[in-house]
Amino acid sequence: MTGYEKLEVWQMSIELVTDVYKLVKFLPKEETYALSDQIRRSAVSIPSNIAEGSSRNSKKEFIQFLYIALGSLCELETQLLIAKNVGYIDEYQTIQTKIISIKKMLNALITSIKRGR
């Protein structure tokens, strides 16, 4: 395992992406090139930015990528809420619970890195 693969937040983000891909399969076909694609892109961006940031040369850069991951997570949360509100998905609460956990973990990691731990 590489450095980022050991991070629990990265592991949970991978689980979230897997859940999102399974969920998106059930969206209407007319959403394939709109909401479905956007949901997948924002979900994939979360662990990708954690991984990329962890390989950078400085803590400052790592934190910047963690903030990007956090932004992508909030983007995903918004898109899933839209999908729920228009009646496309029912499993919003389960995925929302994971999103909240990942948000907390990202914020804790950012705080930890800023404090030099």
Biotite code that builds the C-alpha atoms (Angstrom):
import biotite.structure as struc

atoms = struc.array([
    struc.Atom([0.000, 0.000, 0.000], chain_id="A", res_id=1, res_name="MET", atom_name="CA", element="C"),
    struc.Atom([1.193, 3.483, -0.817], chain_id="A", res_id=2, res_name="THR", atom_name="CA", element="C"),
    struc.Atom([0.911, 6.428, 1.561], chain_id="A", res_id=3, res_name="GLY", atom_name="CA", element="C"),
    struc.Atom([-2.489, 7.697, 0.484], chain_id="A", res_id=4, res_name="TYR", atom_name="CA", element="C"),
    struc.Atom([-3.964, 4.186, 0.365], chain_id="A", res_id=5, res_name="GLU", atom_name="CA", element="C"),
    struc.Atom([-3.387, 3.959, 4.106], chain_id="A", res_id=6, res_name="LYS", atom_name="CA", element="C"),
    struc.Atom([-5.498, 7.051, 4.741], chain_id="A", res_id=7, res_name="LEU", atom_name="CA", element="C"),
    struc.Atom([-8.935, 6.085, 6.041], chain_id="A", res_id=8, res_name="GLU", atom_name="CA", element="C"),
    struc.Atom([-10.452, 9.132, 4.327], chain_id="A", res_id=9, res_name="VAL", atom_name="CA", element="C"),
    struc.Atom([-9.123, 7.919, 0.956], chain_id="A", res_id=10, res_name="TRP", atom_name="CA", element="C"),
    struc.Atom([-10.474, 4.409, 1.606], chain_id="A", res_id=11, res_name="GLN", atom_name="CA", element="C"),
    struc.Atom([-13.909, 5.767, 2.531], chain_id="A", res_id=12, res_name="MET", atom_name="CA", element="C"),
    struc.Atom([-13.851, 7.998, -0.546], chain_id="A", res_id=13, res_name="SER", atom_name="CA", element="C"),
    struc.Atom([-13.225, 4.957, -2.742], chain_id="A", res_id=14, res_name="ILE", atom_name="CA", element="C"),
    struc.Atom([-16.218, 3.252, -1.106], chain_id="A", res_id=15, res_name="GLU", atom_name="CA", element="C"),
    struc.Atom([-18.290, 6.361, -1.793], chain_id="A", res_id=16, res_name="LEU", atom_name="CA", element="C"),
    struc.Atom([-17.292, 6.352, -5.470], chain_id="A", res_id=17, res_name="VAL", atom_name="CA", element="C"),
    struc.Atom([-18.294, 2.694, -5.713], chain_id="A", res_id=18, res_name="THR", atom_name="CA", element="C"),
    struc.Atom([-21.678, 3.463, -4.120], chain_id="A", res_id=19, res_name="ASP", atom_name="CA", element="C"),
    struc.Atom([-22.189, 6.419, -6.447], chain_id="A", res_id=20, res_name="VAL", atom_name="CA", element="C"),
    struc.Atom([-21.434, 4.367, -9.555], chain_id="A", res_id=21, res_name="TYR", atom_name="CA", element="C"),
    struc.Atom([-23.971, 1.756, -8.460], chain_id="A", res_id=22, res_name="LYS", atom_name="CA", element="C"),
    struc.Atom([-26.548, 4.450, -7.753], chain_id="A", res_id=23, res_name="LEU", atom_name="CA", element="C"),
    struc.Atom([-26.056, 6.307, -11.031], chain_id="A", res_id=24, res_name="VAL", atom_name="CA", element="C"),
    struc.Atom([-26.907, 3.142, -12.989], chain_id="A", res_id=25, res_name="LYS", atom_name="CA", element="C"),
    struc.Atom([-30.516, 3.687, -11.962], chain_id="A", res_id=26, res_name="PHE", atom_name="CA", element="C"),
    struc.Atom([-30.810, 7.290, -13.123], chain_id="A", res_id=27, res_name="LEU", atom_name="CA", element="C"),
    struc.Atom([-32.905, 7.867, -16.257], chain_id="A", res_id=28, res_name="PRO", atom_name="CA", element="C"),
    struc.Atom([-31.099, 7.477, -19.577], chain_id="A", res_id=29, res_name="LYS", atom_name="CA", element="C"),
    struc.Atom([-31.761, 11.138, -20.431], chain_id="A", res_id=30, res_name="GLU", atom_name="CA", element="C"),
    struc.Atom([-29.458, 12.047, -17.523], chain_id="A", res_id=31, res_name="GLU", atom_name="CA", element="C"),
    struc.Atom([-26.531, 10.031, -18.896], chain_id="A", res_id=32, res_name="THR", atom_name="CA", element="C"),
    struc.Atom([-24.702, 13.070, -20.278], chain_id="A", res_id=33, res_name="TYR", atom_name="CA", element="C"),
    struc.Atom([-25.907, 15.544, -17.676], chain_id="A", res_id=34, res_name="ALA", atom_name="CA", element="C"),
    struc.Atom([-26.446, 14.793, -13.998], chain_id="A", res_id=35, res_name="LEU", atom_name="CA", element="C"),
    struc.Atom([-25.067, 11.226, -14.126], chain_id="A", res_id=36, res_name="SER", atom_name="CA", element="C"),
    struc.Atom([-21.755, 12.305, -15.635], chain_id="A", res_id=37, res_name="ASP", atom_name="CA", element="C"),
    struc.Atom([-21.431, 15.241, -13.266], chain_id="A", res_id=38, res_name="GLN", atom_name="CA", element="C"),
    struc.Atom([-22.131, 13.032, -10.238], chain_id="A", res_id=39, res_name="ILE", atom_name="CA", element="C"),
    struc.Atom([-19.520, 10.494, -11.319], chain_id="A", res_id=40, res_name="ARG", atom_name="CA", element="C"),
    struc.Atom([-16.914, 13.182, -12.040], chain_id="A", res_id=41, res_name="ARG", atom_name="CA", element="C"),
    struc.Atom([-17.303, 14.896, -8.696], chain_id="A", res_id=42, res_name="SER", atom_name="CA", element="C"),
    struc.Atom([-17.229, 11.556, -6.833], chain_id="A", res_id=43, res_name="ALA", atom_name="CA", element="C"),
    struc.Atom([-14.055, 10.393, -8.588], chain_id="A", res_id=44, res_name="VAL", atom_name="CA", element="C"),
    struc.Atom([-12.435, 13.755, -7.901], chain_id="A", res_id=45, res_name="SER", atom_name="CA", element="C"),
    struc.Atom([-12.529, 13.196, -4.130], chain_id="A", res_id=46, res_name="ILE", atom_name="CA", element="C"),
    struc.Atom([-10.104, 10.249, -3.732], chain_id="A", res_id=47, res_name="PRO", atom_name="CA", element="C"),
    struc.Atom([-8.153, 11.404, -6.793], chain_id="A", res_id=48, res_name="SER", atom_name="CA", element="C"),
    struc.Atom([-7.312, 14.749, -5.188], chain_id="A", res_id=49, res_name="ASN", atom_name="CA", element="C"),
    struc.Atom([-6.454, 13.099, -1.884], chain_id="A", res_id=50, res_name="ILE", atom_name="CA", element="C"),
    struc.Atom([-4.038, 10.799, -3.730], chain_id="A", res_id=51, res_name="ALA", atom_name="CA", element="C"),
    struc.Atom([-2.540, 13.554, -5.859], chain_id="A", res_id=52, res_name="GLU", atom_name="CA", element="C"),
    struc.Atom([-2.133, 15.922, -2.927], chain_id="A", res_id=53, res_name="GLY", atom_name="CA", element="C"),
    struc.Atom([-0.405, 13.316, -0.805], chain_id="A", res_id=54, res_name="SER", atom_name="CA", element="C"),
    struc.Atom([2.291, 12.947, -3.451], chain_id="A", res_id=55, res_name="SER", atom_name="CA", element="C"),
    struc.Atom([3.100, 16.662, -3.609], chain_id="A", res_id=56, res_name="ARG", atom_name="CA", element="C"),
    struc.Atom([6.277, 18.180, -2.242], chain_id="A", res_id=57, res_name="ASN", atom_name="CA", element="C"),
    struc.Atom([4.800, 20.301, 0.505], chain_id="A", res_id=58, res_name="SER", atom_name="CA", element="C"),
    struc.Atom([2.165, 20.281, 3.209], chain_id="A", res_id=59, res_name="LYS", atom_name="CA", element="C"),
    struc.Atom([0.725, 23.464, 1.714], chain_id="A", res_id=60, res_name="LYS", atom_name="CA", element="C"),
    struc.Atom([0.118, 21.724, -1.615], chain_id="A", res_id=61, res_name="GLU", atom_name="CA", element="C"),
    struc.Atom([-1.376, 18.671, 0.116], chain_id="A", res_id=62, res_name="PHE", atom_name="CA", element="C"),
    struc.Atom([-3.788, 20.916, 2.017], chain_id="A", res_id=63, res_name="ILE", atom_name="CA", element="C"),
    struc.Atom([-4.744, 22.662, -1.219], chain_id="A", res_id=64, res_name="GLN", atom_name="CA", element="C"),
    struc.Atom([-5.664, 19.310, -2.800], chain_id="A", res_id=65, res_name="PHE", atom_name="CA", element="C"),
    struc.Atom([-7.593, 18.289, 0.322], chain_id="A", res_id=66, res_name="LEU", atom_name="CA", element="C"),
    struc.Atom([-9.634, 21.473, -0.021], chain_id="A", res_id=67, res_name="TYR", atom_name="CA", element="C"),
    struc.Atom([-10.309, 20.597, -3.654], chain_id="A", res_id=68, res_name="ILE", atom_name="CA", element="C"),
    struc.Atom([-11.460, 17.135, -2.522], chain_id="A", res_id=69, res_name="ALA", atom_name="CA", element="C"),
    struc.Atom([-13.720, 18.804, 0.041], chain_id="A", res_id=70, res_name="LEU", atom_name="CA", element="C"),
    struc.Atom([-15.154, 21.054, -2.664], chain_id="A", res_id=71, res_name="GLY", atom_name="CA", element="C"),
    struc.Atom([-15.832, 18.042, -4.878], chain_id="A", res_id=72, res_name="SER", atom_name="CA", element="C"),
    struc.Atom([-17.524, 16.319, -1.945], chain_id="A", res_id=73, res_name="LEU", atom_name="CA", element="C"),
    struc.Atom([-19.843, 19.303, -1.440], chain_id="A", res_id=74, res_name="CYS", atom_name="CA", element="C"),
    struc.Atom([-20.513, 19.374, -5.184], chain_id="A", res_id=75, res_name="GLU", atom_name="CA", element="C"),
    struc.Atom([-21.434, 15.674, -5.073], chain_id="A", res_id=76, res_name="LEU", atom_name="CA", element="C"),
    struc.Atom([-23.683, 16.242, -2.068], chain_id="A", res_id=77, res_name="GLU", atom_name="CA", element="C"),
    struc.Atom([-25.539, 18.986, -3.958], chain_id="A", res_id=78, res_name="THR", atom_name="CA", element="C"),
    struc.Atom([-25.951, 16.889, -7.095], chain_id="A", res_id=79, res_name="GLN", atom_name="CA", element="C"),
    struc.Atom([-27.278, 13.921, -5.123], chain_id="A", res_id=80, res_name="LEU", atom_name="CA", element="C"),
    struc.Atom([-29.737, 16.168, -3.304], chain_id="A", res_id=81, res_name="LEU", atom_name="CA", element="C"),
    struc.Atom([-30.986, 17.416, -6.674], chain_id="A", res_id=82, res_name="ILE", atom_name="CA", element="C"),
    struc.Atom([-31.344, 13.815, -7.880], chain_id="A", res_id=83, res_name="ALA", atom_name="CA", element="C"),
    struc.Atom([-33.284, 12.990, -4.709], chain_id="A", res_id=84, res_name="LYS", atom_name="CA", element="C"),
    struc.Atom([-35.521, 16.052, -4.990], chain_id="A", res_id=85, res_name="ASN", atom_name="CA", element="C"),
    struc.Atom([-36.523, 15.234, -8.562], chain_id="A", res_id=86, res_name="VAL", atom_name="CA", element="C"),
    struc.Atom([-37.285, 11.646, -7.560], chain_id="A", res_id=87, res_name="GLY", atom_name="CA", element="C"),
    struc.Atom([-34.345, 9.870, -9.168], chain_id="A", res_id=88, res_name="TYR", atom_name="CA", element="C"),
    struc.Atom([-32.884, 8.314, -6.014], chain_id="A", res_id=89, res_name="ILE", atom_name="CA", element="C"),
    struc.Atom([-34.250, 6.989, -2.733], chain_id="A", res_id=90, res_name="ASP", atom_name="CA", element="C"),
    struc.Atom([-31.002, 5.983, -0.997], chain_id="A", res_id=91, res_name="GLU", atom_name="CA", element="C"),
    struc.Atom([-29.922, 9.536, -0.240], chain_id="A", res_id=92, res_name="TYR", atom_name="CA", element="C"),
    struc.Atom([-29.700, 9.173, 3.551], chain_id="A", res_id=93, res_name="GLN", atom_name="CA", element="C"),
    struc.Atom([-27.244, 6.256, 3.437], chain_id="A", res_id=94, res_name="THR", atom_name="CA", element="C"),
    struc.Atom([-24.900, 8.056, 1.088], chain_id="A", res_id=95, res_name="ILE", atom_name="CA", element="C"),
    struc.Atom([-25.369, 11.341, 2.977], chain_id="A", res_id=96, res_name="GLN", atom_name="CA", element="C"),
    struc.Atom([-24.100, 9.643, 6.139], chain_id="A", res_id=97, res_name="THR", atom_name="CA", element="C"),
    struc.Atom([-20.889, 8.666, 4.310], chain_id="A", res_id=98, res_name="LYS", atom_name="CA", element="C"),
    struc.Atom([-20.526, 12.170, 2.912], chain_id="A", res_id=99, res_name="ILE", atom_name="CA", element="C"),
    struc.Atom([-20.776, 13.687, 6.387], chain_id="A", res_id=100, res_name="ILE", atom_name="CA", element="C"),
    struc.Atom([-18.141, 11.245, 7.713], chain_id="A", res_id=101, res_name="SER", atom_name="CA", element="C"),
    struc.Atom([-15.759, 12.025, 4.866], chain_id="A", res_id=102, res_name="ILE", atom_name="CA", element="C"),
    struc.Atom([-16.250, 15.784, 5.389], chain_id="A", res_id=103, res_name="LYS", atom_name="CA", element="C"),
    struc.Atom([-15.312, 15.408, 9.038], chain_id="A", res_id=104, res_name="LYS", atom_name="CA", element="C"),
    struc.Atom([-12.287, 13.298, 8.167], chain_id="A", res_id=105, res_name="MET", atom_name="CA", element="C"),
    struc.Atom([-11.057, 15.737, 5.513], chain_id="A", res_id=106, res_name="LEU", atom_name="CA", element="C"),
    struc.Atom([-11.436, 18.680, 7.889], chain_id="A", res_id=107, res_name="ASN", atom_name="CA", element="C"),
    struc.Atom([-9.611, 16.777, 10.635], chain_id="A", res_id=108, res_name="ALA", atom_name="CA", element="C"),
    struc.Atom([-6.780, 15.846, 8.261], chain_id="A", res_id=109, res_name="LEU", atom_name="CA", element="C"),
    struc.Atom([-6.438, 19.439, 7.089], chain_id="A", res_id=110, res_name="ILE", atom_name="CA", element="C"),
    struc.Atom([-6.332, 20.658, 10.689], chain_id="A", res_id=111, res_name="THR", atom_name="CA", element="C"),
    struc.Atom([-3.789, 17.998, 11.617], chain_id="A", res_id=112, res_name="SER", atom_name="CA", element="C"),
    struc.Atom([-1.494, 18.882, 8.713], chain_id="A", res_id=113, res_name="ILE", atom_name="CA", element="C"),
    struc.Atom([-1.766, 22.600, 9.501], chain_id="A", res_id=114, res_name="LYS", atom_name="CA", element="C"),
    struc.Atom([-0.711, 21.895, 13.087], chain_id="A", res_id=115, res_name="ARG", atom_name="CA", element="C"),
    struc.Atom([2.254, 19.895, 11.829], chain_id="A", res_id=116, res_name="GLY", atom_name="CA", element="C"),
    struc.Atom([1.221, 16.446, 12.961], chain_id="A", res_id=117, res_name="ARG", atom_name="CA", element="C"),
])
